[in-house]
Amino acid sequence: MKTFAQSLAGGIGALLLCTSSTEAWSGGPVFNVTDIDAKCAVCHSSATREQLRTEPTGVQNFLVVENRHYKAVQDGTGAYASMTPADRQKLLADIKAVDEAASVSISVPENLKPGQEVQITATVRGGNEIVGIALMDTDLRMQGRSIQSDGWLIVGAPKVWGSDGKEQTKWVDARAAGLRRNINSAVVFGDQKADVAAKRFAGGKAIWTVKAPQDPGTYTVTAAMFYGTE
């Protein structure tokens, strides 16, 4: 069995300030302690058009970060209407600095036997305090699924570390009593407040133990990242 590892460069930007054109859950999806994929985040901006390459141009234009978030700041619409042009330019520069510093990488063995147990590691950096990660079968935002739907079996709960290097269990501990914790998502909680000037941002890593699909073939695995800029 051959596997192909693919990272969603830059991730999906979760925008935490609500305006007339951009909305997201402030603090992240901390009450959806379950499998997560990128298509559920219709309020989030996409970092690149590549994540939307199969969508009509109009959908791409609506969701890509330059139009969905940057433009509102530039034009001073919605919640930005009361800001001075100089303040908007400073805010926009800070937002872009956060986005440019964001990164996600994934480590997956390239060749596996059917049913072989291995570890998948996703390492992320970006945003402020809370960062979300999900293992998906493709980087296509509107069509991606959790990796379990493609034959992978997640064995046990994901292990999560913050940017301080300390392991944390807050995410999986929030699963309801009696429910299995082998979910494809992980949230890294509040160990790092963003400092744009010092180029310090939230981040961490998560490790999933998985069993490879039973059917021989070529499979893709993508790490999707959710983070905030404001």
N, C-alpha and C positions, 0 to 999 in steps of 0.2 A: 504494500500500500504506500502510495506517495502522497505527501501533504505539501501544500504550498502556503507559506506564511505571508500574510499581507497586512500592512499597517495602514490605518486611516490617518494619514499625515495631517497634523493640526487638529484633528478631532472635529467634533461638532460643538460650536460655541454656544454655550447656554447663557443667554443674556438675562440678567437678574433685575434690570430696571424696566418696569412696565411703561410703555408709551402707547400711542395710538396704533403704531405699526409693529411693535416688538413686545412680546410678552414671554415670561417664563416664570417658573416657581422660584421665588426667592428662597435661597437655602438649598435648592436642589430637590430632587424627587424623593425626599427622605421618608415619605409615608407609602411609597410604592416598593415595598421590600420583596421584589419578585424578579422574574426574568425581564430584562429591558432590551429594547432595540432602538435604533435611531429614528425609525418612521413614526414612533409615538410622540416624538418631540417636535410636533408641527410648529410650535412657537419658537423654536431655536433657529438661529442662522446657521447656514452651512459654510464651512471654511473655504471650500473650493467648489467650482462647478463640476469637477470630476466626480464628486459624490452624487451628482444629480444628472449624470451624462445621459441617462435613458429617459429623462423627463422632457416635456415640451419646453421650449425656450421661455415661455411665460412663467412656468413654474420655477425654472432655474433663476430667472430674474427676481422673482418674488422672495426666494429663500436664500440666495447668496448674500454673504455678509456685507458686501459693499453697498447693496441696495436696501437690505433689510434693517441694518443698524447704522452703518457709517453715514448714509444719506440723511437719516433723521437728525443726526447730530450736526452735520454740515448745514442743513437747511433750517435748523432751529424749529422743527415741528414738534407737536405733542409736548411731552414733559420738558423738552429742551427750549421751548419758546421763550422762557423767562431768562435764559442765559445770554450773556453778552457774546458777541462774535469771538472775542479773544478767549473767553472762558470755554466756548465750544471747541475752538481750535486746540486748546490745551487738553481738554477732555479727549478729543478725538486722537490726539497724539499718544495719550496714555493708553487708550483702548487698543490702538494698533500695536503699541509696544507689548501689551499683554498677549495679543494674538500672535505676534511674531515670535514670542518666546515659548509659546505652547508647543508641546511635542508629545508624541505617543509612539512607543515601540513595542514590538511583540516578539517573543521567542517561542518557536515551535519546531520540534524535530521534523526534518524533511521526509524521512522514510520510516514508516511504521508497519508493524504487522497488524492484521485485523484483531481488534480487541486489546491491543497492547496498551498498558497503562503508562502515561507520561505526564509531564507537567507543562503547562502553558503559562508564561509570565508576561504580563503587560506592565510597562513602566511609563508613567505619565508625569507631565509638568505643565502647570498653567493655572490661571485663574486665582481665585481668592478663597482660601479656607476649605472649600468642599469641591472635590473632583469625582466625577462618576466615570466608570469604565464598564463596558459590556463586550462579551465575546460573541461575534456574529459570523455568519457564513459568507458575507460579501461586504464590500465597502459601498454598495449602492444604498443610499439612505432610505429611499422609499420602498425598497424591496428586500432589504436585509432581514434575516431571521436569527434567532438564537441558535447557537451551534448544535444544541440538542436536536433540533428539527432536521439536521443533516446527518444524523446518525451517531454523533458524539455522545458519550455518557459522562456527565460531570460526577465525579466521585467525591462526595462530601462538600463542605462549605469552602468558599474561596478564603485564602489567607491574605490579609491586608496589612500593609505597612505604610506609615505616614512619611513625610519628607524628613522627619526627625529620626527615622530608622527604627522606630518603635512599632511593634505589632499591635494592632487594634482589632477588636471584635464587635464594635458597636453596630455595624451594619447587619451582620448575620444574627446578632443577638436580638435584633428587632423583629425577626421572623416570629410568627405566632407559635405558641406552644403546640407541639405535635406535628408541625410541618417540617418537611425535610429542608435542609439548607443548601442543597446542591444547585444553586442558582447561577446564571451566567453573568450576573452583575456584581459590582463591588462599588462602594462609595468610601472614599478616603475623607475622613472628617478632620476639620478645623485645627490642624497643627501649624498652619503657616498663613499668616495674613500677607496679602500682596504688598510689595514695596517696589513700585515701578523704578524709582531712581536707583535702588540698589539691585534691581533685576532679581528680586526674590519673589517666588510665586509658590502656590500650593503644589502638591504633587505626592508621589509615592509609588507603590507598586502593589500588584495583586497576583497571586499564583493560584491557578486552578489545577487540580489533579483530574485527569480525564482518561477515558478509554476510547481508543480510536474506533471509527465505524467498522462494522463487521463486513460490509461489502467492499471488495477491492476497488480501487479507483483513485482519482485525483480529487482532493478536497481543498477548499480555501478556508482560512480562518482570519478574521479581521478583528482588531481591537478598536472599538469606538470610544471616544473620549468626550465627556460632557464637562464644560467648565464655565465659569462666569467672568465677566469683565467689569461689572459695576455692582 
